[in-house]
Amino acid sequence: MKKIYLIASIVMFLLAVYFGGMAYKQYLAGNLDYNLDKVYINVGYFALFLSIAVYVLHLREHKS
């Protein structure tokens, strides 16, 4: 069961890194009048998936 928590945490962390990278890439692309909404959405997804990853790690420690 602990292995499932670890795998879920790794998947959520990778998703967070993906969305963080997309936000960074769109931010560096310029034309922030158009891309700023996409940057904020990707930052929001980054924060969501990162918080889920940390919470799943907390659940893993709490179960033991």
N, C-alpha and C positions, 0 to 999 in steps of 0.2 A: 504494500500500500504506500509506503514511503517513496518507492520508486516512481509511482504515478505522480505524486506531488512534485518531485524533482523534475520529471519530464514536462509537466504542465508549466512549471516555473520557467524552465529553459525556453519553451515555445513562446510563452508570453514575453519574456525578455527579448527574444529575437524579433518578435513583432514590434516591440517598442523601439528597438534599434532601427528597424526598417522605417517606421513612421518618423522617427527622429531624423534619420538620414534624408528622407524625402523632404521634410520641412527645411532642413539645412540647404539642400540642393535647390529648392524653389526660392529660398531667401537669397542665395547667391546669384540666382539667374537674373536678378534685377526686375525692373518693371513692377515695383511693389504696389502700385495702384491696383493692378489686376491680381497679382499672386498673393497678396497679403492675407486674403480670406482662406486660401488653400494652406498657407503656412500655419495659420491659427488652428485650422481643423486638424492638420497633421500633428501639431504640438499637443492638441487635446487628446488625440488618439495615443500619442506617445506617453502622456501622463497616465491615461487610463490603463494601458497595458502594463506599464511599469508598476503601477500600484497593485494591479492584480498579481503580478509576479511576486512582489514583496509579500502580499497577503497570503499567497499559496505557500511561500516559504515559512511564514509564521504558522500556518496551519500544520505544516509538516513537523515543526518543532513542538507545537502544542499537543499533537497526537502522541508523541513519544514520551 
